[in-house]
Amino acid sequence: MLYSSRGDQGDRNLLLLFIILTAWETGSSQVHYSVLEEAKHGTFVGHIAQDLRLELAEMVPRLFQLDSKGRGDLLEVNLQNGVLFVNSRIDREELCGRSAECSIHLEVIVDRPLQVFHVEVEVKDINDNPPVFPGTQRNLFIAESRPLDSRFPLEGASDADIGENALLTYRLSSNDYFSLDVPTTDQQVKPLGLVLRKPLDREESPELHLVLTATDRGKPELTGTVQFLVKVLDANDNAPAFDRTLYAVKLPENVPNATFVIKLNASDLDEGLNGDIIYSFSSDVSPDIKFKFYIDSLSGKIITIGHIDFEESKAYKIPVEAIDKGLPALAGHCTVLVEVVDTNDFAPELIIKTLWLPVKEDAQLGTIIALISVIDRDEGANGQVTCSVMPHVPFKLVSTFKNYYSLVLDSALDRERVANYEVVVTARDGGSPSLSATASVSVEVADVNDNAPAFAQPEYTVLVKENNPPGCHIFTVSARDADAQENALVSYSLVERRVGERALSSYVSVHAESGKVYALQPLDHEELELLQFQVSARDAGVPPLGSNVTLQVFVLDENDNAPALLLPGPGGGAGSLSQLVARSVGAGHVVAKVRAVDADSGYNAWLSYELQPAAGGAHSPFRVGLYTGEISTTRALDEADAPRQRLLVLVKDHGEPALTATATVLLSLEDSGQAPKASTRASTGAAGAEAALVDVNVYLIIAICAVSSLLVLTLLLYTALRCSAPPSEGACGPGKRTLVCSSAVGSWSYSQQRRQRVCSGDGPPKADLMAFSPSLPPCPGSVDATGDLQASLDSSGKVGCSNILFFYVPYATCTWAQVFDYVIWIKGC
């Protein structure tokens, strides 16, 4: 039962398949269309729905399908209008190649009921492909020896089209050598060919350019071209040829090996091996040439390989041949003539014989220093030699004979400027290029004693404090001698002279070798303020030369003298002063004056006075002027004051340390009626003097102004007279003692109130203290022609001068700078 059931089901399936096949055969039919290749998109092909008797409204419901059998979407159906159109580019050559027939087979399938339709669309050819050669350019190699009518096959062009569009005709560009052989229709197996119509000559036309054109018969006609480059192959039909048959070249002698001589140039009109040239010497060339020259077989360059000597051979004749590599080989010939040029290959030789060395710097001009001879083995201009000496030397060459010279002194020598000369003598021949030789002569200049020792400056100023220890070093002189050896050995000595009554050597000495100056004894400023002398420097030459230098030794003052009291008067003893004083004197009355001098100078001689307090601390009615030494009352005297007053006055200078002296003043107080006559006269004189001073105050001011304006003029005139006046006194003798005025600012004095002395080496001592007293009343006394100042006390016990101007003037030199450099005090009394 089951088997029959299965059999019934199979029967039903078979029946259904039979019905489908019947329907398929009923709907199958074929429609034929045609379309041109390369048609544009949307080009109408046919009414496929109408031709297949399909309703437009049924195409979509019946699921209309178009199958192109693997041809892609070249064609498509518009379901709206049932039109078959070109959907994409159709290329017949791409679809069918060179096949004569080309069609696109389509299947149209519709459902309900299922129907299949066959549609064939024929693609028609158009002339869209030009003829194409295998390449755009071809090379043909043809030997120039090929005979006429030789045929050279060519490959023709192909056309992808068919029919008339693929039928081709050929045309060759115009030329003189080839024609085109085109086979007829019945000779299709015979290819195209070029036929040689004219003999080829590579040397004339090595290359030919031809153009072959193929044209089809389509509408429009299309063409294709190919270019043929015909290269004519060479045949060895030309022998090598040189530019010239004779080459002449000049070669200097003694050139080094591998020196370039000449490069030959031979040309062969052939090419390839036929044009390759090999250079060589001819087979009959002499062995000597082969030993001296070499030719490069490829380049034709000739170089030297041996010594070329003009004296050995003046010229070389070299035969050369050029052979190509063709078969048979061809050769060309030439001759190279090498002329050897003589060169200047020998330099001059200098022989120097010195006669007199070293040469003294005072040698006479024209003195022969050396003899020079020159040898040159060349001849002619190459052997003509001229000699010269280096410039800027005091020597010259004098020709004595052919190639013989003398080196002589041409200008004065100075060893101190140049002590040695390296004289270079140059000998140069007349060759080209010129050769030269040099020789050096070392000329040493011997020293002569022509330079005296010289000091750095002509005069030195030395400051030395007085009371120096004996033998102390105060200065060092140094002189330099530009000479050499013993001529430069300097020794020093004093220029001896008298200083006052003593020899200069008792004061100072100088070390002969070092030039150190020593003070042999302590110097005293009060005795000797300036010591001027000369030191001589002598060398050890023959004859010896020397020079002098002046030393001005200023002795500086030190505070080594205590103030000295001057206490003249009745009843005055040593260091004490007695004076009668009336009790009736009023306050401020000057009753006495302490006078003192200091042998020092400057601040060391500036004195001040102090009243020592009384014993027991009692107050004294007297006081003393700080710088005047005047003792005056501080109040009116009365009966309570002791009749005898003892005052201690301390006199102190301003040195470092200060030195002092003490004066005792004894004052006796008396009534007015009992005062001695002398005291009355003294009081009267003092009162008169004070009245006179008061009366002349106005005149004093006028006088000060007038005299001050004349001060400079007086100083200049006085100095000029002192500098020009002849010496009138002995050298450095002690002067007489003088008293210098005191004033309100104190006493200013010099050593023991003496005239100041300056001791120099040029003459007698000269006064260096000048005093001008422009005030009124004048000091008793006067300034004499030598500058001494005398002063005395007036009746009132006071010094009358009011203005003193002191100058320290070193007249040994008498220069204005030193006159004004030593002003030591200007002060009004």
Helices and strands as residue ranges (DSSP letters): H 2-27, E 30-36, E 44-46, H 48-51, H 56-59, E 65-67, E 75-78, E 83-86, H 92-96, E 103-110, E 115-124, E 137-143, E 151-154, G 163-166, E 168-172, E 178-181, G 185-187, E 192-196, E 207-216, E 223-233, E 241-242, E 246-252, E 260-263, E 266-267, G 272-274, E 277-281, H 287-292, E 293-295, E 301-304, E 315-324, E 331-341, E 349-354, E 359-360, E 368-375, G 380-383, E 385-389, E 395-401, E 404-409, E 420-429, E 436-446, E 454-455, E 459-465, E 472-476, E 479-480, G 485-488, E 490-494, E 498-499, E 502-503, G 504-506, E 508-510, E 516-519, E 530-539, E 546-556, E 564-566, E 576-582, E 590-593, E 595-597, G 602-605, E 607-611, G 615-617, E 622-624, E 630-633, E 644-653, E 660-670, H 677-695, H 697-724, E 742-743, E 746-747, G 751-753, E 769-772, E 803-808, H 816-821, E 823-828
